[in-house]
């Protein structure tokens, strides 16, 4: 992914108003992000623990979405799998995140959900740049490039529903 500016990010959102996009908090570490290892930029809103944001290239344009997820903590023994990168995490390491649909459907309250790594580090898990808890990544016969393709395809499928 190419490095993004705050202007790029704010102008990419498809499921919130321009005013909402102008007010949402930006990640403070944009300059330090490992852009060459990212397929999407994802971050949590530290002032609103039930909100996250995701920005990626989709259908030859930059697309940003706002996501909500429950702040309910699940038990440590429970493991869940991320729909994008297929990494498993214990407890609240994977969250059901919902995105309001764009346009009229979104204004009517319709949304789409997906299970994501709560830290939104899917790209780093797939590339082995970040390690989940032991047992969090299954050994696969696919190459890293094939796993990245699968992950970006899963993300594209989710975005297409919005």
MDAnalysis code that builds the backbone (N, CA, C; Angstrom):
import MDAnalysis as mda
import numpy as np

u = mda.Universe.empty(486, n_residues=162, atom_resindex=np.repeat(np.arange(162), 3), trajectory=True)
u.add_TopologyAttr("name", ["N", "CA", "C"] * 162)
u.add_TopologyAttr("resid", np.arange(1, 163))
u.add_TopologyAttr("resname", ["UNK", "UNK", "UNK", "UNK", "UNK", "UNK", "UNK", "UNK", "UNK", "UNK", "UNK", "UNK", "UNK", "UNK", "UNK", "UNK", "UNK", "UNK", "UNK", "UNK", "UNK", "UNK", "UNK", "UNK", "UNK", "UNK", "UNK", "UNK", "UNK", "UNK", "UNK", "UNK", "UNK", "UNK", "UNK", "UNK", "UNK", "UNK", "UNK", "UNK", "UNK", "UNK", "UNK", "UNK", "UNK", "UNK", "UNK", "UNK", "UNK", "UNK", "UNK", "UNK", "UNK", "UNK", "UNK", "UNK", "UNK", "UNK", "UNK", "UNK", "UNK", "UNK", "UNK", "UNK", "UNK", "UNK", "UNK", "UNK", "UNK", "UNK", "UNK", "UNK", "UNK", "UNK", "UNK", "UNK", "UNK", "UNK", "UNK", "UNK", "UNK", "UNK", "UNK", "UNK", "UNK", "UNK", "UNK", "UNK", "UNK", "UNK", "UNK", "UNK", "UNK", "UNK", "UNK", "UNK", "UNK", "UNK", "UNK", "UNK", "UNK", "UNK", "UNK", "UNK", "UNK", "UNK", "UNK", "UNK", "UNK", "UNK", "UNK", "UNK", "UNK", "UNK", "UNK", "UNK", "UNK", "UNK", "UNK", "UNK", "UNK", "UNK", "UNK", "UNK", "UNK", "UNK", "UNK", "UNK", "UNK", "UNK", "UNK", "UNK", "UNK", "UNK", "UNK", "UNK", "UNK", "UNK", "UNK", "UNK", "UNK", "UNK", "UNK", "UNK", "UNK", "UNK", "UNK", "UNK", "UNK", "UNK", "UNK", "UNK", "UNK", "UNK", "UNK", "UNK", "UNK", "UNK", "UNK", "UNK", "UNK", "UNK"])
u.atoms.positions = np.array([
    [0.857, -1.170, 0.000],
    [0.000, 0.000, 0.000],
    [0.902, 1.231, 0.000],
    [0.482, 2.260, -0.714],
    [1.248, 3.502, -0.710],
    [0.915, 4.292, 0.549],
    [1.873, 5.103, 0.991],
    [1.666, 5.926, 2.180],
    [0.514, 6.898, 1.932],
    [-0.322, 7.061, 2.945],
    [-1.493, 7.926, 2.836],
    [-1.319, 9.172, 3.690],
    [-1.926, 10.250, 3.230],
    [-1.951, 11.487, 4.004],
    [-3.293, 11.595, 4.711],
    [-3.376, 12.508, 5.647],
    [-4.640, 12.732, 6.339],
    [-5.722, 13.149, 5.351],
    [-5.375, 13.963, 4.365],
    [-6.344, 14.394, 3.351],
    [-6.855, 13.205, 2.552],
    [-5.929, 12.309, 2.130],
    [-6.327, 11.098, 1.406],
    [-7.333, 10.301, 2.226],
    [-7.010, 10.119, 3.486],
    [-7.830, 9.289, 4.368],
    [-9.216, 9.904, 4.558],
    [-9.268, 11.175, 4.915],
    [-10.552, 11.825, 5.196],
    [-11.467, 11.849, 3.971],
    [-10.902, 11.987, 2.783],
    [-11.731, 12.064, 1.576],
    [-12.173, 10.698, 1.061],
    [-11.705, 9.613, 1.679],
    [-12.004, 8.266, 1.176],
    [-13.260, 7.630, 1.761],
    [-13.811, 8.170, 2.827],
    [-14.893, 7.483, 3.541],
    [-16.192, 7.473, 2.750],
    [-16.797, 6.274, 2.675],
    [-18.009, 6.083, 1.884],
    [-19.253, 5.861, 2.735],
    [-19.082, 5.588, 4.029],
    [-20.259, 5.262, 4.834],
    [-20.455, 6.213, 6.014],
    [-19.997, 7.443, 5.834],
    [-20.284, 8.485, 6.810],
    [-20.319, 9.819, 6.068],
    [-20.825, 10.833, 6.722],
    [-20.913, 12.147, 6.080],
    [-19.531, 12.787, 6.007],
    [-19.408, 13.809, 5.175],
    [-18.141, 14.543, 5.075],
    [-17.791, 15.184, 6.414],
    [-18.798, 15.644, 7.120],
    [-18.578, 16.237, 8.442],
    [-18.049, 15.217, 9.437],
    [-18.643, 14.027, 9.421],
    [-18.153, 12.958, 10.310],
    [-16.712, 12.587, 9.949],
    [-16.424, 12.474, 8.648],
    [-15.071, 12.139, 8.210],
    [-14.080, 13.208, 8.630],
    [-14.492, 14.457, 8.615],
    [-13.599, 15.550, 9.012],
    [-13.290, 15.523, 10.504],
    [-14.189, 14.941, 11.306],
    [-14.015, 14.922, 12.760],
    [-13.368, 13.649, 13.292],
    [-13.297, 12.600, 12.497],
    [-12.779, 11.370, 13.091],
    [-11.287, 11.461, 13.353],
    [-10.863, 10.801, 14.420],
    [-9.460, 10.899, 14.817],
    [-8.553, 10.139, 13.850],
    [-7.435, 10.736, 13.558],
    [-6.453, 10.106, 12.668],
    [-5.412, 9.358, 13.503],
    [-4.842, 8.313, 12.927],
    [-3.745, 7.648, 13.640],
    [-2.579, 8.626, 13.778],
    [-1.947, 8.606, 14.927],
    [-0.856, 9.547, 15.186],
    [0.464, 9.097, 14.577],
    [0.511, 7.871, 14.115],
    [1.780, 7.304, 13.643],
    [1.804, 7.041, 12.139],
    [1.150, 7.877, 11.344],
    [1.098, 7.647, 9.899],
    [2.496, 7.544, 9.290],
    [3.411, 8.386, 9.727],
    [4.768, 8.389, 9.161],
    [5.534, 7.114, 9.509],
    [5.186, 6.466, 10.610],
    [5.913, 5.266, 11.049],
    [5.276, 3.957, 10.601],
    [4.148, 4.004, 9.946],
    [3.477, 2.767, 9.526],
    [4.334, 2.023, 8.509],
    [4.328, 0.689, 8.558],
    [5.088, -0.108, 7.579],
    [4.301, -0.250, 6.270],
    [4.153, 0.837, 5.532],
    [3.271, 0.901, 4.368],
    [3.518, -0.222, 3.373],
    [4.773, -0.600, 3.167],
    [5.073, -1.647, 2.178],
    [4.519, -3.010, 2.601],
    [4.218, -3.180, 3.869],
    [3.669, -4.442, 4.375],
    [2.160, -4.385, 4.619],
    [1.524, -3.274, 4.305],
    [0.093, -3.121, 4.578],
    [-0.737, -3.254, 3.308],
    [-1.866, -3.916, 3.446],
    [-2.849, -4.005, 2.370],
    [-4.024, -3.078, 2.660],
    [-4.128, -2.658, 3.898],
    [-5.118, -1.663, 4.307],
    [-4.602, -0.984, 5.562],
    [-5.080, 0.226, 5.774],
    [-4.785, 0.962, 6.993],
    [-5.968, 0.778, 7.918],
    [-5.735, 0.251, 9.088],
    [-6.797, 0.065, 10.066],
    [-6.357, 0.624, 11.400],
    [-7.278, 1.306, 12.101],
    [-6.955, 1.824, 13.419],
    [-8.205, 1.946, 14.263],
    [-7.975, 1.927, 15.566],
    [-9.071, 2.050, 16.530],
    [-9.161, 3.478, 17.016],
    [-10.353, 3.880, 17.378],
    [-10.593, 5.201, 17.939],
    [-10.364, 5.105, 19.441],
    [-9.289, 5.706, 19.922],
    [-8.957, 5.609, 21.341],
    [-9.955, 6.365, 22.223],
    [-10.654, 7.351, 21.649],
    [-11.633, 8.107, 22.436],
    [-13.015, 7.442, 22.432],
    [-13.243, 6.517, 21.526],
    [-14.516, 5.783, 21.453],
    [-14.177, 4.313, 21.233],
    [-14.053, 3.538, 22.296],
    [-13.540, 2.171, 22.198],
    [-14.369, 1.212, 21.349],
    [-15.544, 1.634, 20.901],
    [-16.351, 0.741, 20.065],
    [-16.224, 1.088, 18.575],
    [-15.261, 1.923, 18.207],
    [-15.130, 2.341, 16.810],
    [-13.740, 2.060, 16.248],
    [-13.744, 1.677, 14.993],
    [-12.511, 1.474, 14.234],
    [-12.726, 2.017, 12.835],
    [-11.626, 2.149, 12.109],
    [-11.672, 2.692, 10.758],
    [-10.746, 1.874, 9.877],
    [-11.117, 1.744, 8.624],
    [-10.333, 0.967, 7.671],
    [-10.315, 1.727, 6.347],
    [-9.115, 1.848, 5.754],
    [-8.953, 2.514, 4.461],
    [-8.101, 1.606, 3.581],
    [-8.552, 1.387, 2.345],
    [-7.824, 0.538, 1.411],
    [-8.118, 0.952, -0.023],
    [-7.335, 0.427, -0.933],
    [-7.627, 0.627, -2.349],
    [-8.616, -0.457, -2.766],
    [-9.690, -0.028, -3.431],
    [-10.739, -0.952, -3.857],
    [-11.299, -0.438, -5.172],
    [-11.294, -1.292, -6.179],
    [-11.801, -0.944, -7.500],
    [-11.176, 0.365, -7.999],
    [-9.860, 0.430, -7.919],
    [-9.056, 1.546, -8.436],
    [-9.310, 2.889, -7.756],
    [-9.778, 2.852, -6.518],
    [-9.911, 4.092, -5.760],
    [-9.708, 3.798, -4.283],
    [-9.460, 4.838, -3.531],
    [-9.279, 4.709, -2.101],
    [-10.650, 4.713, -1.429],
    [-10.900, 3.706, -0.578],
    [-12.186, 3.554, 0.101],
    [-11.934, 3.449, 1.599],
    [-12.634, 4.294, 2.348],
    [-12.560, 4.239, 3.802],
    [-13.923, 3.901, 4.374],
    [-13.925, 3.132, 5.458],
    [-15.185, 2.786, 6.121],
    [-15.042, 2.948, 7.630],
    [-16.134, 3.311, 8.256],
    [-16.190, 3.348, 9.702],
    [-16.788, 2.024, 10.164],
    [-16.270, 1.511, 11.257],
    [-16.709, 0.227, 11.804],
    [-17.068, 0.397, 13.272],
    [-18.050, -0.360, 13.709],
    [-18.414, -0.412, 15.128],
    [-18.315, -1.853, 15.601],
    [-17.973, -1.998, 16.858],
    [-17.952, -3.337, 17.431],
    [-18.264, -3.252, 18.910],
    [-18.801, -4.341, 19.448],
    [-19.164, -4.327, 20.867],
    [-17.914, -4.285, 21.728],
    [-17.993, -3.557, 22.814],
    [-16.847, -3.485, 23.717],
    [-16.906, -4.565, 24.787],
    [-17.772, -5.541, 24.597],
    [-17.912, -6.642, 25.549],
    [-16.690, -7.551, 25.438],
    [-16.084, -7.840, 26.565],
    [-14.926, -8.739, 26.602],
    [-15.417, -10.181, 26.690],
    [-14.840, -11.028, 25.837],
    [-15.188, -12.444, 25.892],
    [-14.161, -13.169, 26.747],
    [-14.503, -14.336, 27.190],
    [-13.607, -15.124, 28.019],
    [-12.321, -15.481, 27.298],
    [-11.234, -15.606, 28.051],
    [-9.920, -15.885, 27.484],
    [-9.880, -17.236, 26.784],
    [-10.651, -18.199, 27.233],
    [-10.585, -19.540, 26.657],
    [-11.233, -19.621, 25.283],
    [-12.083, -18.667, 24.966],
    [-12.762, -18.645, 23.675],
    [-11.793, -18.157, 22.597],
    [-11.722, -18.864, 21.463],
    [-10.891, -18.440, 20.336],
    [-11.786, -18.171, 19.148],
    [-11.455, -17.118, 18.403],
    [-12.201, -16.774, 17.203],
    [-11.229, -16.559, 16.056],
    [-11.739, -16.700, 14.820],
    [-10.901, -16.551, 13.634],
    [-11.303, -15.313, 12.839],
    [-10.313, -14.563, 12.409],
    [-10.534, -13.395, 11.565],
    [-10.949, -13.859, 10.169],
    [-11.953, -13.221, 9.619],
    [-12.446, -13.562, 8.285],
    [-11.451, -13.172, 7.196],
    [-10.675, -12.124, 7.424],
    [-9.739, -11.662, 6.401],
    [-8.480, -12.511, 6.332],
    [-7.759, -12.599, 7.449],
    [-6.430, -13.223, 7.418],
    [-6.406, -14.645, 7.969],
    [-7.509, -15.108, 8.511],
    [-7.645, -16.453, 9.080],
    [-6.725, -16.692, 10.272],
    [-6.394, -15.622, 10.995],
    [-5.640, -15.735, 12.238],
    [-6.633, -15.933, 13.368],
    [-6.309, -16.817, 14.310],
    [-7.176, -17.005, 15.472],
    [-6.559, -16.291, 16.665],
    [-7.424, -15.773, 17.511],
    [-7.009, -15.061, 18.723],
    [-7.896, -15.505, 19.872],
    [-7.359, -15.518, 21.080],
    [-8.193, -15.810, 22.254],
    [-8.944, -14.562, 22.696],
    [-9.983, -14.769, 23.476],
    [-10.717, -13.662, 24.084],
    [-11.245, -12.670, 23.080],
    [-10.921, -11.408, 23.289],
    [-11.443, -10.341, 22.433],
    [-10.476, -9.968, 21.309],
    [-9.599, -10.870, 20.909],
    [-8.638, -10.614, 19.835],
    [-9.267, -10.552, 18.457],
    [-10.473, -11.106, 18.311],
    [-11.246, -10.997, 17.075],
    [-12.607, -10.431, 17.475],
    [-13.063, -9.439, 16.718],
    [-14.352, -8.796, 17.029],
    [-15.248, -8.790, 15.805],
    [-16.539, -8.926, 16.054],
    [-17.517, -8.736, 14.992],
    [-17.654, -7.236, 14.799],
    [-17.188, -6.752, 13.647],
    [-17.261, -5.328, 13.352],
    [-18.325, -5.118, 12.290],
    [-19.119, -4.092, 12.494],
    [-20.183, -3.791, 11.544],
    [-19.929, -2.441, 10.900],
    [-20.240, -2.378, 9.617],
    [-20.103, -1.141, 8.861],
    [-21.467, -0.754, 8.318],
    [-21.833, 0.477, 8.545],
    [-23.068, 0.992, 7.974],
    [-22.920, 0.999, 6.454],
    [-23.946, 0.576, 5.752],
    [-23.904, 0.588, 4.291],
    [-23.872, 2.031, 3.798],
    [-23.366, 2.206, 2.595],
    [-23.310, 3.556, 2.035],
    [-24.659, 3.920, 1.419],
    [-24.872, 5.211, 1.232],
    [-26.068, 5.687, 0.553],
    [-27.344, 5.539, 1.356],
    [-28.444, 5.395, 0.614],
    [-29.779, 5.332, 1.209],
    [-29.910, 4.173, 2.189],
    [-29.354, 3.005, 1.833],
    [-29.476, 1.849, 2.727],
    [-28.826, 2.124, 4.082],
    [-27.686, 2.781, 4.075],
    [-27.017, 3.116, 5.324],
    [-27.815, 4.117, 6.148],
    [-28.407, 5.093, 5.483],
    [-29.234, 6.079, 6.195],
    [-30.459, 5.429, 6.806],
    [-30.886, 4.291, 6.237],
    [-32.024, 3.543, 6.785],
    [-31.588, 2.586, 7.892],
    [-30.302, 2.561, 8.210],
    [-29.809, 1.751, 9.315],
    [-29.276, 0.379, 8.943],
    [-29.144, 0.078, 7.657],
    [-28.633, -1.216, 7.240],
    [-27.117, -1.272, 7.373],
    [-26.616, -2.421, 7.792],
    [-25.175, -2.586, 7.970],
    [-24.763, -4.001, 7.586],
    [-23.458, -4.194, 7.469],
    [-22.867, -5.488, 7.134],
    [-21.778, -5.764, 8.165],
    [-21.650, -7.009, 8.602],
    [-20.662, -7.348, 9.612],
    [-19.596, -8.293, 9.103],
    [-18.450, -8.262, 9.791],
    [-17.328, -9.134, 9.471],
    [-16.505, -9.344, 10.741],
    [-15.963, -10.544, 10.907],
    [-15.075, -10.812, 12.033],
    [-13.662, -10.414, 11.637],
    [-13.066, -9.468, 12.406],
    [-11.724, -8.953, 12.120],
    [-10.839, -9.039, 13.355],
    [-9.532, -9.138, 13.115],
    [-8.581, -8.996, 14.216],
    [-8.847, -7.632, 14.853],
    [-9.048, -7.601, 16.137],
    [-9.382, -6.363, 16.822],
    [-8.284, -5.320, 16.658],
    [-7.027, -5.751, 16.569],
    [-5.928, -4.797, 16.389],
    [-5.734, -4.398, 14.926],
    [-6.484, -5.004, 14.025],
    [-6.482, -4.698, 12.596],
    [-5.091, -4.841, 11.967],
    [-4.313, -5.794, 12.445],
    [-2.954, -6.020, 11.945],
    [-2.898, -7.225, 11.003],
    [-3.971, -7.513, 10.304],
    [-4.066, -8.691, 9.440],
    [-2.902, -8.802, 8.463],
    [-2.551, -7.705, 7.807],
    [-1.465, -7.724, 6.822],
    [-0.157, -8.173, 7.454],
    [0.083, -7.748, 8.674],
    [1.330, -8.100, 9.360],
    [1.313, -9.559, 9.811],
    [0.158, -10.071, 10.232],
    [0.058, -11.484, 10.605],
    [0.324, -12.384, 9.400],
    [-0.275, -12.061, 8.260],
    [-0.115, -12.889, 7.059],
    [1.352, -12.923, 6.622],
    [2.027, -11.797, 6.732],
    [3.431, -11.698, 6.302],
    [4.419, -12.166, 7.365],
    [3.928, -12.537, 8.541],
    [4.812, -12.986, 9.607],
    [5.562, -11.856, 10.286],
    [5.131, -10.613, 10.091],
    [5.787, -9.445, 10.695],
    [5.311, -9.208, 12.122],
    [4.160, -9.767, 12.450],
    [3.614, -9.702, 13.804],
    [3.139, -11.101, 14.151],
    [3.446, -11.533, 15.337],
    [3.096, -12.878, 15.746],
    [1.899, -12.860, 16.695],
    [0.862, -13.644, 16.377],
    [-0.252, -13.771, 17.318],
    [0.151, -14.714, 18.446],
    [-0.740, -14.902, 19.378],
    [-0.514, -15.871, 20.455],
    [-0.195, -17.236, 19.837],
    [0.510, -18.098, 20.538],
    [0.803, -19.425, 19.988],
    [-0.461, -20.124, 19.496],
    [-0.363, -20.717, 18.317],
    [-1.499, -21.407, 17.718],
    [-2.417, -20.492, 16.945],
    [-2.038, -19.226, 16.787],
    [-2.896, -18.254, 16.126],
    [-2.855, -18.305, 14.614],
    [-1.788, -18.855, 14.051],
    [-1.689, -18.991, 12.596],
    [-1.441, -20.456, 12.293],
    [-2.249, -21.002, 11.408],
    [-2.072, -22.378, 10.984],
    [-1.001, -22.433, 9.906],
    [-0.260, -23.503, 9.872],
    [0.714, -23.681, 8.799],
    [-0.057, -23.976, 7.523],
    [0.250, -23.220, 6.469],
    [-0.466, -23.369, 5.210],
    [0.489, -23.749, 4.094],
    [-0.055, -24.405, 3.080],
    [0.754, -24.736, 1.905],
    [0.768, -23.582, 0.909],
    [-0.066, -22.571, 1.115],
    [-0.081, -21.401, 0.242],
    [1.143, -20.537, 0.501],
    [1.624, -19.866, -0.530],
    [2.713, -18.912, -0.352],
    [2.164, -17.674, 0.344],
    [3.060, -16.831, 0.831],
    [2.628, -15.585, 1.456],
    [1.847, -14.744, 0.445],
    [2.309, -14.698, -0.791],
    [1.616, -13.929, -1.818],
    [0.197, -14.444, -2.036],
    [0.021, -15.763, -2.027],
    [-1.309, -16.343, -2.189],
    [-2.199, -16.027, -0.981],
    [-1.605, -16.035, 0.210],
    [-2.361, -15.685, 1.414],
    [-2.770, -14.213, 1.386],
    [-1.879, -13.349, 0.898],
    [-2.202, -11.925, 0.757],
    [-3.335, -11.756, -0.244],
    [-3.262, -12.466, -1.371],
    [-4.323, -12.403, -2.376],
    [-5.660, -12.849, -1.791],
    [-5.644, -13.917, -0.996],
    [-6.878, -14.404, -0.371],
    [-7.427, -13.345, 0.590],
    [-6.542, -12.755, 1.390],
    [-6.973, -11.749, 2.353],
    [-7.561, -10.524, 1.649],
    [-6.890, -10.037, 0.623],
    [-7.406, -8.864, -0.100],
    [-8.694, -9.205, -0.832],
    [-8.832, -10.443, -1.301],
    [-10.083, -10.887, -1.923],
    [-11.209, -10.921, -0.903],
    [-10.909, -11.406, 0.301],
    [-11.928, -11.419, 1.377],
    [-12.364, -9.996, 1.717],
    [-11.411, -9.073, 1.771],
    [-11.728, -7.680, 2.061],
    [-12.552, -7.066, 0.933],
    [-12.183, -7.347, -0.316],
    [-12.933, -6.831, -1.469],
    [-14.375, -7.343, -1.439],
    [-14.560, -8.600, -1.079],
    [-15.903, -9.158, -0.980],
    [-16.740, -8.445, 0.077],
    [-16.123, -8.127, 1.205],
    [-16.821, -7.384, 2.260],
    [-17.186, -5.986, 1.768],
    [-16.227, -5.296, 1.156],
    [-16.481, -3.930, 0.684],
    [-17.560, -3.893, -0.387],
    [-17.631, -4.929, -1.202],
    [-18.648, -4.980, -2.262],
    [-20.067, -5.009, -1.686],
    [-20.210, -5.493, -0.460],
    [-21.528, -5.553, 0.182],
    [-21.980, -4.196, 0.713],
    [-21.037, -3.255, 0.789],
    [-21.378, -1.939, 1.324],
    [-21.957, -1.047, 0.255],
])
